[in-house]
């Protein structure tokens, strides 16, 4: 008889792993026990060596769908078993110990079995909004501490009824040790003011049906709902939420309903129906009927729409009753973090919602909806949150470190022992509630994972709240340049250990020379970089004001672009643009540029997108970050075009793209009557041609042939696809982030990768 101790690491708590171990041992006739310990699973197994070997294989090969087994260890050997026949699921030992980081399971959308119960009139959980089992339901949003047991979640205040307790204790039941298990008799209840249960649900349905706005307490925070086909309701939601044009996500009942609204590939279909249930950005269908299923107010000026399927039983009940697409957006005011606290929701959302559909299960951690899109089969993560975070991503790291991110689309990363835990998306740290959410979330995830960083990596920009927070901590600080972090994130995700060529295109980031960068070609590894190429600089009249006013950025390029030998566009070419601007503002901006007053210069690809969008009359003012670029991509559509003029010159040892000929050609072709969609497409193609040229010149001078793409501009599917095609045609290996956001949401992971590499180099 052999007795072996086993230990399983990975995402193995909160995913039905102990019941799975129990069933596996029983099938093989093995005795012993299993328990949650710290953030892993361990136990002992007794029986013949052959069966124990099969047991170890099955722990990895047959693990539950939500589990992510990273390591299985067996120790011990032949000795006399002292076990009584049978296998036990033991209570977790109190307290946390050990040094290995603990992995936290993300929330998971309702599974097919629970959905069937929800809709079965004979089932005791018929129409129960909080139905869940070991294969689905809340996890990260309810965990207060580890090991993962009910008493350490927000479900501890709901004692199990006799029937739920029997399911919880039955090894043959799929709710065996399902910690959030509940039913109408013992679990959370819906509320709408004084109404409860079905009456509360009917009140919410009636409000939406009559064109109203509902604040719904979801799995990871409050959400705002309205009828996606009602122009007045969507317009009113925009007014109240102070979100004039940023697109809303739309929830539909099933894949068939999604296919009626958008064209969906097999890859996109798998993402929509996955347990993560992200919002997936899809190509919208054109509707011929007079009554469209979605009002244009949902995504003004865009050809793509963000769709997702229900994540909870409550969402399904609402969609079953209403039988129409719903706008489902974050329960917050513009730029603030998603609201999770009931009292705070009542205060901040009272001016937005016509009523509150809430419940009495507390939300411990806020997790907004994740957002992804696809360029062919390449996944681009736009926002990593519910369903994806805080599941770890591999990272070559030994000593524990943290990356504290930048400012926009903020995340943080805690990394140790080969894994990086990227915290949930919070938003713009310039907003005080968002900053507070970051600090709270960082402390909670640090405690849960058990990671105590020896160093904090942060952005070079001294004004970022994340930088100032890092400076106030009693830890070693490692400053990381913004664009190096972008391309390092891509390299680290793909396991690139040696040198690579980085292409970083985004809005703005502080360079190591004190100027603003954003169109960068870097020869790099994870410890450092050198600049090999860039975009020409142009002034940003008014600084941050220019970011909000693309027309100002356009004037900066036309009147103050870096002098590289190309003539600026003739006045008669620019007159159609300047004539439509406010005369007083145009005069003031011209004076600022001429006198170089409050006109920081930037070598930014993102600001060049803004410039072209303004010149083509698509966007003079933005209401959300990246709006001008998004509208420019939408205008290009599937249009075919020929490139605009372009020029690359050598300046002080760097290859520099001079956009002056590009802008002059754009204006001349516009004046000759070429349509805006074709010109928008031509600009995208031009940037891809320029990128391929800059990369080819760097490679010819000895740069590596592995190219890592990073920065928010590569969320542009048209640009990404064309850049990848042209670089691969040169025989280059081209990489882009998949699990890690390509924009600023991935900065913290890149910072952690750089910090880990530098510390390893010191050792």
C-alpha positions in Angstrom: 0.0 0.0 0.0 1.3 3.4 -1.0 0.5 6.8 0.6 1.4 9.9 -1.3 0.9 13.6 -0.4 -0.3 15.7 -3.3 -0.3 19.4 -4.0 -2.0 21.1 -6.9 -1.3 24.7 -7.8 -3.0 27.0 -10.2 -6.6 28.3 -10.3 -7.9 25.3 -8.2 -10.1 27.0 -5.6 -13.6 28.1 -6.4 -13.8 25.9 -9.5 -15.1 22.6 -8.1 -11.6 21.1 -7.8 -12.1 19.4 -4.4 -15.3 17.6 -5.5 -13.4 16.6 -8.7 -10.6 15.2 -6.7 -13.1 13.3 -4.5 -14.8 11.7 -7.5 -11.5 10.8 -9.2 -10.2 9.1 -6.0 -13.5 7.3 -5.6 -13.5 6.0 -9.2 -10.0 4.6 -8.7 -10.8 3.1 -5.3 -8.3 5.3 -3.4 -8.6 6.5 0.2 -7.4 9.8 1.7 -8.5 13.4 1.9 -8.3 16.8 0.1 -8.6 20.4 1.4 -8.1 24.0 0.3 -4.8 25.2 1.8 -3.7 28.8 1.3 -4.4 29.3 -2.4 -3.9 25.8 -3.6 -5.3 22.3 -3.1 -3.5 19.5 -1.2 -4.2 16.2 0.5 -3.1 12.6 0.8 -4.1 9.6 -1.2 -3.6 5.9 -0.3 -3.8 2.8 -2.5 -1.9 0.8 -5.2 0.9 2.7 -6.9 -0.6 2.2 -10.4 -3.9 3.8 -9.4 -2.1 6.7 -7.6 -0.1 7.3 -10.8 -3.4 7.4 -12.8 -4.8 9.7 -10.2 -2.0 12.2 -10.6 -2.4 12.2 -14.4 -6.1 12.8 -14.2 -5.6 15.8 -11.8 -4.2 17.6 -14.8 -5.9 16.0 -17.8 -9.5 15.9 -16.5 -9.6 19.0 -14.4 -12.9 21.0 -14.2 -13.5 23.5 -17.0 -12.8 26.6 -14.9 -9.6 25.2 -13.4 -6.1 26.1 -14.6 -3.7 23.5 -13.3 -0.2 24.8 -13.2 1.7 22.2 -11.2 1.0 18.8 -9.6 3.4 17.5 -7.0 3.5 14.1 -5.4 5.7 13.3 -2.4 6.1 10.4 -0.1 6.2 6.7 -0.9 5.3 3.2 0.2 4.2 2.9 3.8 1.3 1.3 5.7 -1.9 3.2 5.3 -3.7 4.3 8.4 -6.8 5.5 6.5 -10.2 4.1 7.0 -11.8 3.2 3.7 -13.1 6.1 1.7 -12.1 9.7 0.7 -12.9 12.9 2.5 -13.2 16.6 1.7 -11.7 18.2 4.8 -12.3 21.7 6.1 -9.6 24.2 5.2 -7.0 24.8 7.9 -7.3 28.3 9.4 -4.8 31.0 8.4 -2.5 31.5 5.5 1.1 30.4 5.2 3.8 29.6 2.7 5.5 31.8 0.1 4.0 30.7 -3.2 1.5 33.3 -4.6 -2.1 32.4 -4.4 -4.3 32.4 -7.5 -7.7 33.9 -7.4 -10.5 32.5 -9.7 -12.4 35.0 -11.8 -16.2 35.2 -11.9 -17.8 32.9 -14.4 -21.0 33.3 -16.4 -24.0 31.1 -15.7 -23.6 27.6 -17.0 -26.0 25.6 -19.2 -27.1 23.4 -16.3 -28.0 26.3 -14.1 -29.7 28.1 -16.9 -31.9 25.0 -17.5 -32.9 25.0 -13.8 -33.7 28.7 -14.0 -36.2 28.0 -16.8 -37.6 24.8 -15.4 -41.0 25.3 -13.6 -40.4 22.0 -11.8 -37.1 23.0 -10.3 -36.9 24.6 -6.9 -34.6 27.2 -8.3 -37.0 28.1 -11.1 -36.6 31.9 -11.8 -34.1 32.3 -9.0 -31.7 35.1 -10.2 -28.7 33.9 -8.1 -28.6 30.3 -9.2 -25.0 28.9 -9.5 -22.9 25.8 -9.0 -19.2 24.7 -9.0 -19.0 25.5 -12.7 -20.3 29.1 -12.6 -21.2 32.1 -10.6 -19.4 34.8 -8.6 -15.8 34.1 -7.3 -13.3 37.1 -7.3 -16.1 39.6 -6.6 -17.2 37.8 -3.3 -13.9 36.5 -1.9 -12.9 38.3 1.3 -10.0 36.0 2.2 -8.4 32.6 1.4 -8.6 29.7 1.6 -11.7 29.8 -0.5 -14.6 28.7 1.8 -18.0 30.1 2.3 -17.2 31.6 5.6 -14.5 33.8 3.9 -16.9 35.2 1.2 -19.7 37.6 1.3 -22.0 34.6 1.2 -21.2 33.8 4.9 -24.2 35.9 5.9 -26.6 33.4 4.2 -26.8 30.2 6.2 -27.6 27.2 4.1 -31.1 25.8 4.2 -31.5 22.0 4.7 -31.8 21.2 1.0 -28.9 23.4 0.0 -26.8 21.9 2.8 -27.6 18.4 1.6 -26.4 19.4 -2.0 -23.3 21.0 -0.5 -22.4 17.8 1.3 -23.3 15.3 -1.4 -20.3 14.1 -3.5 -22.6 13.2 -6.3 -24.1 16.6 -6.6 -22.6 19.3 -8.9 -23.0 21.7 -5.9 -20.8 19.6 -3.7 -18.7 22.3 -1.9 -20.0 25.0 -4.2 -19.4 28.0 -1.8 -21.9 30.5 -3.3 -24.7 27.9 -3.4 -28.1 29.4 -2.6 -31.8 29.1 -3.3 -34.9 31.2 -2.8 -35.3 29.8 0.8 -31.8 30.8 2.0 -30.0 33.0 -0.5 -29.9 36.6 -1.6 -33.2 38.3 -2.6 -34.0 40.9 -5.3 -35.3 44.3 -4.2 -36.9 47.3 -5.8 -37.6 49.7 -3.1 -40.1 47.9 -0.8 -40.8 45.2 -3.4 -39.1 41.8 -3.2 -38.5 38.9 -5.5 -40.7 38.6 -8.6 -42.5 41.9 -7.8 -39.1 43.7 -7.9 -38.3 42.1 -11.2 -41.6 43.1 -12.7 -41.1 46.7 -11.6 -37.7 46.8 -13.4 -39.2 45.2 -16.5 -42.0 47.8 -16.5 -39.5 50.7 -16.1 -37.5 49.6 -19.1 -40.6 48.9 -21.1 -41.8 52.4 -20.5 -38.5 53.9 -21.7 -36.9 54.3 -18.3 -33.4 53.6 -17.0 -32.7 50.9 -14.4 -29.7 50.6 -12.1 -29.0 46.9 -11.7 -26.7 45.4 -9.1 -24.7 42.9 -11.2 -21.9 40.5 -10.3 -19.0 42.9 -10.3 -20.8 46.2 -9.7 -23.9 48.3 -10.6 -25.0 48.5 -14.3 -27.3 50.9 -16.1 -29.9 49.4 -18.4 -32.3 50.7 -21.0 -34.0 49.6 -24.2 -31.3 49.6 -26.9 -33.9 50.2 -29.6 -35.4 53.3 -28.0 -33.7 56.5 -29.2 -35.2 58.6 -26.5 -34.2 56.3 -23.7 -30.6 56.0 -24.9 -30.3 59.7 -25.5 -31.6 60.3 -21.9 -29.1 57.8 -20.5 -26.3 59.7 -22.3 -27.5 63.0 -20.9 -27.8 61.8 -17.3 -24.5 59.8 -17.4 -22.7 62.7 -19.1 -21.5 60.4 -21.9 -22.4 62.2 -25.1 -20.9 59.9 -27.7 -18.8 57.0 -26.3 -20.4 53.8 -27.5 -22.5 51.6 -25.2 -22.3 47.8 -24.9 -25.5 45.9 -25.7 -26.6 42.6 -24.1 -28.6 40.1 -26.1 -30.3 36.9 -25.0 -28.3 34.4 -27.1 -26.0 33.9 -30.0 -28.9 33.9 -32.5 -30.0 37.3 -31.3 -26.4 38.5 -31.6 -26.1 37.2 -35.1 -29.2 39.3 -36.1 -27.3 42.4 -35.1 -23.7 41.7 -36.2 -21.6 39.6 -38.4 -19.9 37.0 -36.2 -17.0 34.8 -37.0 -16.4 31.4 -35.4 -13.6 32.9 -33.3 -15.9 35.7 -32.1 -18.7 33.2 -31.5 -16.5 31.2 -29.1 -15.6 34.4 -27.2 -19.2 35.5 -26.9 -20.2 32.1 -25.4 -17.2 31.5 -23.2 -17.4 31.4 -19.5 -15.7 34.8 -19.4 -18.5 36.4 -21.4 -16.6 39.6 -22.5 -18.1 42.3 -24.5 -17.0 41.5 -28.1 -16.7 44.4 -30.6 -18.3 43.2 -33.9 -19.1 44.5 -37.3 -22.7 45.8 -37.2 -25.2 44.6 -39.8 -27.2 47.1 -41.9 -30.9 47.1 -41.3 -33.4 47.7 -44.0 -36.5 47.9 -41.9 -37.9 51.2 -40.8 -37.6 50.1 -37.1 -34.0 49.1 -36.3 -33.3 46.8 -33.4 -30.6 49.2 -32.2 -30.8 53.0 -32.3 -27.8 54.7 -33.8 -27.5 56.5 -30.4 -25.9 53.3 -29.1 -22.7 53.8 -31.2 -22.9 57.1 -32.9 -20.8 57.3 -36.1 -19.4 53.8 -35.8 -19.8 50.6 -37.8 -18.9 48.3 -34.9 -21.0 47.4 -31.9 -20.1 45.8 -28.6 -22.3 42.8 -27.9 -22.3 40.4 -25.0 -24.5 37.6 -23.7 -26.1 37.4 -20.2 -23.6 36.7 -17.4 -26.1 35.9 -14.6 -29.6 34.4 -14.1 -30.9 37.9 -13.4 -29.8 39.1 -16.8 -31.5 36.1 -18.4 -34.7 36.8 -16.6 -34.8 40.4 -17.7 -34.0 39.5 -21.3 -36.6 36.7 -21.3 -39.2 39.2 -20.2 -38.3 42.1 -22.4 -37.3 40.1 -25.5 -35.2 42.9 -27.0 -31.5 44.1 -26.8 -30.6 46.1 -23.8 -27.9 48.8 -23.3 -25.9 47.5 -20.3 -23.2 49.9 -19.3 -21.1 50.6 -16.1 -23.1 52.0 -13.2 -21.1 55.2 -12.7 -20.9 58.7 -13.9 -18.5 59.4 -16.8 -14.8 58.6 -15.9 -15.6 57.3 -12.4 -15.1 53.7 -11.3 -18.1 51.3 -11.4 -20.1 51.5 -8.2 -20.3 48.5 -5.9 -21.6 49.8 -2.6 -25.4 50.1 -2.2 -25.3 53.4 -0.3 -22.9 54.9 -2.7 -25.0 53.7 -5.6 -28.1 55.3 -4.2 -26.2 58.6 -3.9 -24.3 58.7 -7.2 -26.8 57.0 -9.5 -30.0 58.6 -8.2 -29.7 61.3 -10.8 -29.3 58.7 -13.6 -31.6 55.8 -12.8 -35.4 55.7 -12.5 -35.2 52.8 -10.2 -32.8 50.3 -8.5 -33.0 46.6 -9.0 -30.7 45.5 -6.2 -30.1 42.6 -3.8 -28.5 41.9 -0.4 -25.3 40.0 -1.5 -22.4 42.4 -0.9 -19.8 42.9 -3.7 -16.3 42.7 -2.2 -14.3 43.7 -5.3 -15.4 45.8 -8.3 -15.0 44.2 -11.7 -16.3 46.0 -14.8 -17.1 44.0 -18.0 -14.2 42.9 -20.1 -13.9 44.0 -23.7 -12.2 42.2 -26.5 -12.1 42.2 -30.3 -10.5 40.2 -33.1 -8.4 41.1 -36.2 -8.9 37.8 -38.0 -8.0 35.2 -35.4 -5.8 37.6 -33.4 -7.4 38.6 -30.1 -7.0 42.1 -28.9 -7.9 42.7 -25.3 -9.3 46.2 -24.9 -10.2 45.9 -21.2 -9.3 43.1 -18.9 -11.8 42.8 -16.1 -14.7 40.5 -15.1 -14.2 36.9 -16.2 -10.5 37.5 -17.1 -9.0 39.3 -14.1 -7.4 38.5 -11.8 -6.5 35.2 -13.4 -2.7 35.2 -13.7 -0.6 35.6 -16.9 2.8 33.9 -17.1 5.8 36.2 -16.5 9.5 35.4 -16.1 9.8 36.8 -12.5 11.5 35.5 -9.4 11.5 38.3 -6.8 8.1 39.7 -6.2 7.5 43.0 -7.9 4.6 45.3 -8.8 3.8 47.6 -11.7 1.5 50.4 -10.7 0.5 51.4 -14.3 0.1 54.8 -15.9 -3.0 57.0 -15.7 -5.6 56.2 -18.3 -7.3 52.8 -18.6 -5.5 52.1 -15.4 -4.5 48.6 -14.0 -1.8 47.4 -11.6 0.1 44.1 -11.7 1.5 42.0 -8.8 4.0 39.4 -10.0 6.0 36.6 -8.3 7.0 33.0 -8.9 6.5 33.0 -12.7 3.0 34.6 -12.6 1.6 38.1 -13.0 -1.8 39.0 -11.5 -3.2 42.0 -13.4 -5.7 43.8 -11.3 -9.1 44.8 -12.7 -9.5 47.9 -15.0 -10.3 51.0 -12.9 -10.2 53.9 -15.3 -8.6 57.4 -15.2 -6.6 57.9 -12.1 -7.0 61.7 -12.4 -10.5 61.1 -10.9 -10.3 60.8 -7.1 -12.8 58.0 -6.7 -10.9 56.0 -9.3 -7.6 56.6 -7.5 -9.2 55.5 -4.2 -10.5 52.4 -6.0 -7.0 51.6 -7.2 -5.5 51.9 -3.7 -8.3 49.7 -2.2 -8.1 47.1 -5.0 -4.3 46.9 -4.8 -4.3 46.3 -1.1 -7.0 43.6 -1.3 -5.4 41.7 -4.2 -1.9 41.9 -2.5 -3.3 40.4 0.6 -5.2 37.6 -1.3 -2.2 36.6 -3.5 0.3 36.9 -0.6 2.7 38.9 -2.9 4.8 41.4 -1.0 6.7 43.3 -3.6 10.4 44.2 -3.1 10.1 46.9 -5.8 7.5 49.1 -7.4 7.8 49.9 -11.2 6.2 53.1 -12.3 6.0 55.5 -15.2 8.5 58.3 -15.8 5.8 60.9 -15.7 6.1 62.6 -12.3 2.5 64.0 -12.5 0.7 60.6 -12.8 -1.1 59.7 -9.5 0.3 56.2 -9.8 3.9 57.6 -9.9 3.2 59.8 -6.9 1.6 56.9 -5.0 4.7 54.7 -5.7 7.0 57.5 -4.5 5.2 57.5 -1.2 5.7 53.8 -0.5 8.7 52.6 1.5 9.9 50.3 -1.3 12.6 50.4 -4.0 11.2 52.2 -7.1 12.1 51.3 -10.7 11.1 53.9 -13.2 10.0 52.5 -16.6 9.6 54.6 -19.8 6.0 54.4 -21.0 6.6 53.0 -24.5 9.3 50.6 -23.3 6.6 49.2 -21.0 4.1 48.9 -24.0 6.5 46.8 -26.1 7.9 44.9 -23.1 4.3 43.8 -22.2 4.0 42.2 -25.7 7.4 40.6 -25.5 6.9 39.2 -22.0 3.5 37.8 -22.8 5.0 35.9 -25.7 8.0 34.7 -23.6 10.6 36.7 -25.6 13.7 36.8 -23.4 16.3 38.3 -25.8 16.4 41.5 -27.9 13.5 42.6 -30.0 12.3 45.5 -32.1 9.4 47.4 -30.5 6.9 49.5 -32.4 4.9 51.7 -29.9 2.1 53.9 -31.2 -0.2 55.7 -28.8 -1.4 59.1 -27.7 1.3 60.4 -25.3 3.9 59.2 -22.9 6.9 60.9 -21.3 10.2 60.1 -23.0 13.6 59.8 -21.3 14.6 63.1 -22.9 11.7 65.0 -21.1 9.6 65.4 -24.3 6.4 63.7 -25.2 6.6 60.5 -27.3 4.0 58.4 -29.0 5.3 57.2 -32.4 8.4 55.1 -31.5 10.7 52.5 -33.0 12.7 50.9 -30.2 15.5 48.4 -30.2 15.0 46.7 -26.8 15.0 43.9 -24.4 13.2 43.6 -21.1 15.9 45.5 -19.2 16.4 48.5 -21.6 16.0 50.1 -25.0 17.4 52.6 -27.4 15.4 54.8 -29.8 15.9 53.8 -33.5 13.1 55.8 -35.1 10.2 58.1 -34.3 7.5 60.3 -35.8 8.3 64.0 -36.3 7.2 66.3 -33.5 4.4 68.8 -33.6 3.2 71.3 -31.0 0.1 70.6 -28.9 -1.4 74.1 -28.5 -2.8 74.3 -24.9 -1.2 71.0 -23.8 -4.0 68.7 -22.6 -6.6 71.0 -24.3 -5.2 69.9 -27.6 -5.8 66.3 -26.7 -9.5 67.2 -26.2 -9.6 69.3 -29.4 -8.2 67.6 -32.5 -8.6 70.8 -34.5 -5.9 72.3 -32.3 -3.6 69.3 -32.9 -4.2 69.7 -36.6 -3.2 73.4 -36.5 -0.1 72.4 -34.6 0.9 70.0 -37.4 0.0 72.4 -40.2 1.7 75.5 -38.7 4.3 74.2 -36.3 5.4 70.7 -37.4 9.0 69.8 -37.1 11.1 71.4 -39.9 12.6 68.5 -41.8 13.0 69.9 -45.2 9.4 69.4 -46.5 7.3 72.4 -47.3 4.2 72.8 -45.2 0.8 72.6 -47.0 0.0 75.7 -48.9 -2.5 78.1 -47.3 -5.1 77.5 -50.1 -5.0 73.8 -49.2 -5.7 74.3 -45.5 -8.3 77.1 -46.0 -11.4 74.7 -46.1 -10.3 73.4 -42.7 -9.4 76.7 -41.1 -12.5 78.4 -42.4 -14.8 76.2 -40.4 -13.0 76.8 -37.1 -14.1 79.4 -34.6 -12.3 82.5 -35.7 -11.3 83.7 -32.2 -10.0 80.3 -31.2 -8.1 79.9 -34.5 -6.4 83.3 -33.9 -5.5 82.4 -30.4 -4.1 79.0 -31.3 -2.1 80.5 -34.2 -0.6 83.0 -31.7 0.3 80.2 -29.3 2.1 78.3 -32.0 3.9 81.3 -33.4 5.1 82.3 -29.9 5.6 78.8 -28.7 3.5 79.4 -25.6 2.1 76.3 -23.8 2.8 74.2 -26.9 4.6 71.0 -25.7 5.9 69.1 -28.7 5.0 65.4 -29.2 6.1 62.7 -31.6 2.7 61.0 -31.4 1.0 58.6 -33.7 -2.2 59.0 -31.8 -2.2 62.8 -32.2 -1.6 62.3 -36.0 -4.8 60.2 -36.1 -6.5 63.1 -34.4 -5.1 65.6 -36.9 -6.4 63.6 -39.9 -9.8 63.1 -38.3 -10.1 66.9 -37.8 -8.8 67.7 -41.4 -11.5 65.3 -42.8 -14.2 67.0 -40.8 -14.9 63.9 -38.6 -14.0 65.2 -35.2 -13.0 68.6 -33.9 -13.7 67.9 -30.2 -13.6 64.6 -28.4 -15.8 63.5 -25.5 -13.8 60.3 -24.7 -10.2 59.3 -25.1 -9.4 58.0 -28.6 -12.7 59.2 -30.2 -11.2 60.8 -33.2 -9.1 57.7 -34.1 -12.2 55.5 -33.6 -14.2 57.7 -36.0 -11.4 57.7 -38.5 -11.2 53.9 -38.5 -15.0 53.7 -38.9 -14.9 56.1 -41.8 -12.3 54.0 -43.6 -14.6 50.9 -43.4 -13.6 48.4 -46.0 -12.6 51.0 -48.5 -9.7 50.3 -50.9 -7.2 53.1 -51.4 -3.7 54.0 -52.5 -1.2 55.4 -50.0 -0.6 59.1 -49.4 2.8 60.6 -49.9 5.3 59.8 -47.2 8.8 60.7 -46.3 11.4 59.2 -43.9 14.6 61.1 -43.2 17.7 60.7 -41.0 17.8 63.1 -38.0 20.6 62.9 -35.4 21.0 59.2 -35.8 17.3 58.3 -35.9 14.9 57.5 -38.7 12.1 60.0 -38.6 8.8 59.9 -40.4 7.9 63.4 -41.7 4.1 63.6 -42.0 4.1 67.0 -43.8 4.0 65.4 -47.3 1.2 63.0 -46.1 -0.9 65.9 -44.8 -0.3 67.9 -48.0 -1.4 65.0 -50.2 -4.4 64.4 -48.0 -5.6 68.0 -48.3 -4.9 68.1 -52.1 -6.8 64.9 -52.7 -9.6 66.1 -50.5 -9.8 69.4 -52.4 -10.0 67.5 -55.7 -13.1 65.7 -54.4 -11.8 62.4 -53.2 -14.4 61.0 -50.7 -13.6 60.9 -47.0 -13.8 57.1 -46.6 -11.1 56.6 -49.3 -8.9 59.3 -47.7 -9.4 57.7 -44.3 -8.4 54.3 -45.7 -5.4 55.9 -47.5 -4.1 57.3 -44.2 -4.3 53.9 -42.5 -2.5 52.3 -45.4 0.1 55.1 -45.3 0.9 54.5 -41.7 1.4 50.8 -42.4 3.7 51.6 -45.3 5.7 54.0 -43.1 5.9 51.5 -40.2 7.2 48.8 -42.6 9.8 51.3 -43.9 11.0 52.4 -40.4 11.3 48.8 -39.3 13.1 47.7 -42.5 15.7 50.5 -42.0 16.2 49.5 -38.4 16.6 45.8 -39.3 19.1 46.7 -42.1 21.2 48.4 -39.3 21.2 45.2 -37.2 18.0 45.4 -35.2 16.4 42.1 -34.2 13.9 40.4 -36.5 11.3 39.8 -33.8 8.9 42.8 -33.8 6.6 43.5 -30.8 3.7 45.9 -31.4 2.3 47.9 -28.5 0.2 51.0 -27.7 -3.4 51.9 -28.0 -3.2 52.7 -31.8 -2.9 48.9 -32.4 -6.4 48.4 -31.1 -7.2 49.8 -34.6 -7.9 46.6 -36.5 -7.2 48.0 -39.9 -3.9 49.4 -38.9 -2.9 46.3 -37.0 -3.8 43.9 -39.9 -2.0 45.9 -42.5 1.2 46.5 -40.4 1.4 42.7 -39.6 0.9 41.8 -43.2 3.7 44.1 -44.4 6.1 43.2 -41.7 5.6 39.5 -42.2 6.2 40.0 -45.9 9.7 41.1 -44.9 10.2 37.7 -43.2 9.9 39.2 -39.7 8.3 37.6 -36.6 5.5 39.9 -35.6 3.9 39.7 -32.1 1.0 41.6 -30.5 -0.6 41.2 -27.0 -3.5 38.9 -26.6 -4.2 38.2 -23.0 -2.7 41.6 -21.9 -4.4 44.8 -23.1 -2.5 46.4 -26.0 -3.2 49.9 -24.7 -2.5 51.5 -21.4 -4.3 48.7 -19.6 -1.2 46.6 -20.3 1.4 49.1 -19.1 1.5 47.7 -15.5 2.3 44.2 -16.8 5.1 45.7 -19.0 6.4 47.6 -16.0 6.5 44.4 -13.9 8.3 42.6 -16.7 11.0 45.3 -16.9 11.4 45.4 -13.1 11.7 41.6 -12.9 14.3 41.5 -15.7 16.4 44.3 -14.1 16.3 42.6 -10.7 17.3 39.3 -12.2 20.2 41.0 -14.0 21.4 42.4 -10.7 21.4 38.9 -9.1 
